[in-house]
Amino acid sequence: MAFPGMNPGEKLQFYYRQHWMRLARAMQAFVAGTAVYAMTLWFVAGIPEDDSRQLLLVFASGTYLLLHLVLLGRIYRHFLYVVVVTDSKIYRIKKTLVAVDDRQTIDLWSLSDVTMRQHGLFQNLFGFGTLVLHGNEEMKIHFTPRIRDQLHRISGLRALARSRLMGNAPPANIPVA
């Protein structure tokens, strides 16, 4: 399996998207907006004047449509933010249809350390956080799902990449994807 920008000879190990919790605020806004829209429809039904009722219905429906478009845009961006890990590199790819194509790459062998940050009850409870890759430059991957598993997998691949670079046989106790 290959993707645009992947070097020949690399093998895909795994990939993941951000944690679903990234969409929580958009979903909360959608639920609250739906409740407000329902209350607005109930309120507007009692207005006797046709012009006022029609104006309020058009405004409320337009706002509700805008709320839907914002939610769909957030879901769209969620699926186009991908972290791809190969046997030699980590790619962070953020795309939109036209405006953004941001790709950041870091070599596994150049990583000096891989750390994780989990702040607060929700991040610990739901198992996500920020994965920080320390190397020539620092790369932060926010909302990483199953962060402990990803940390161990990337650390194991880092050790394999370093042992390949040095020409040594890989250690036997390294977990690989």
C-alpha positions in Angstrom: 0.0 0.0 0.0 1.5 3.3 -1.0 0.4 7.0 -0.7 1.6 10.2 -2.4 5.0 11.3 -1.1 6.0 7.8 0.2 9.6 7.0 -0.7 10.2 3.8 -2.8 11.3 0.9 -0.6 9.4 2.1 2.5 6.9 -0.2 4.0 3.7 1.0 5.6 3.5 -0.1 9.3 0.3 1.6 10.4 -1.7 4.8 10.2 -4.2 6.6 12.3 -6.4 9.6 12.5 -7.0 11.9 15.4 -9.2 10.7 18.3 -12.9 11.1 17.9 -12.9 13.4 20.9 -11.6 16.1 18.5 -15.2 16.3 17.2 -16.8 16.6 20.6 -17.3 20.3 20.6 -18.8 20.3 17.1 -21.2 17.6 18.1 -22.2 19.5 21.3 -22.8 22.6 19.3 -24.9 20.6 16.8 -27.0 19.1 19.6 -27.5 22.5 21.3 -28.3 24.1 17.9 -30.9 21.4 17.1 -32.6 22.0 20.5 -32.6 25.8 19.8 -34.0 25.2 16.3 -36.8 23.0 17.7 -37.7 25.6 20.3 -37.6 28.3 17.6 -40.0 26.3 15.5 -42.3 25.9 18.4 -42.2 29.6 19.2 -42.7 30.6 15.5 -45.8 28.4 15.2 -47.6 30.8 17.6 -46.9 34.0 15.6 -50.1 35.1 13.8 -48.5 37.4 11.3 -47.4 35.6 8.1 -44.5 37.9 7.2 -42.9 37.8 10.6 -43.3 34.0 10.8 -41.8 33.5 7.4 -38.9 35.8 8.1 -38.1 34.0 11.4 -38.4 30.6 9.7 -36.0 31.6 6.9 -33.5 33.0 9.5 -33.7 29.9 11.8 -33.5 27.5 8.9 -30.5 29.3 7.4 -28.7 29.2 10.8 -29.5 25.5 11.2 -28.2 24.8 7.7 -25.0 26.8 8.6 -24.6 24.7 11.7 -24.9 21.5 9.6 -22.2 22.8 7.2 -19.9 23.6 10.1 -20.3 20.1 11.5 -19.8 18.4 8.1 -16.6 20.6 7.6 -15.2 19.4 10.9 -15.9 15.8 10.1 -14.3 16.3 6.6 -11.2 17.8 8.2 -11.1 15.0 10.7 -10.8 12.3 8.0 -8.2 14.2 6.0 -5.8 14.6 9.0 -3.7 11.4 8.9 -0.5 10.2 10.6 1.2 7.5 8.6 4.1 5.5 10.0 6.4 3.6 7.8 9.5 1.6 8.6 11.7 4.7 8.2 9.6 7.8 8.6 6.5 9.4 10.2 4.3 11.5 8.0 1.8 14.0 9.4 -0.6 14.9 6.6 -3.2 17.6 6.9 -5.3 18.3 3.8 -8.4 20.0 2.6 -9.8 19.9 -0.9 -8.2 23.1 -2.2 -6.8 25.4 0.5 -4.4 23.3 2.6 -1.9 20.5 1.8 0.5 20.4 4.8 2.9 17.5 5.1 5.4 17.2 7.8 7.9 14.3 7.8 10.5 13.1 10.4 12.9 10.2 10.0 12.6 7.5 12.7 16.4 7.1 13.1 16.8 10.9 13.8 14.4 10.8 16.7 16.2 11.3 20.0 13.1 10.7 22.1 9.3 10.0 21.8 7.2 11.3 24.7 3.5 11.7 25.4 1.5 14.3 27.2 -1.9 13.7 28.7 -3.4 16.5 30.6 -6.7 16.2 32.5 -9.2 13.6 33.4 -10.8 13.2 29.9 -7.5 12.5 28.1 -6.5 9.9 30.6 -10.0 8.4 30.7 -10.4 8.2 26.9 -6.8 7.3 26.2 -5.7 10.2 24.0 -3.1 12.9 24.2 -0.3 14.7 22.4 2.6 12.6 21.0 5.8 14.6 20.9 8.6 13.4 18.6 11.9 14.9 19.5 14.6 15.0 16.8 16.2 17.6 14.6 12.9 19.4 14.8 10.1 18.7 17.2 6.8 17.4 15.9 3.6 17.4 18.0 0.7 15.1 17.0 -2.4 16.2 18.9 -5.4 14.0 19.8 -3.5 10.8 19.3 -5.8 7.8 20.0 -4.6 4.9 22.1 -1.5 7.0 22.9 0.3 4.4 24.9 0.1 1.8 22.1 1.3 4.4 19.5 4.1 5.4 21.8 5.4 1.8 22.2 5.0 1.1 18.5 6.8 4.2 17.4 9.6 3.6 20.0 10.1 0.1 18.7 10.2 1.2 15.1 12.7 3.9 16.1 15.0 1.3 17.7 14.7 -0.9 14.5 15.6 2.1 12.3 18.6 3.0 14.4 19.8 -0.6 14.4 19.5 -0.8 10.6 21.4 2.4 10.3 24.2 1.1 12.5 24.2 -2.2 10.6 23.4 -4.3 13.7 20.8 -7.0 14.1 17.6 -5.6 15.7 17.0 -6.4 19.4 14.6 -9.3 20.0 12.3 -7.6 22.5 11.2 -4.6 20.3 7.4 -4.6 19.6 6.7 -4.0 16.0 3.3 -3.2 14.4 
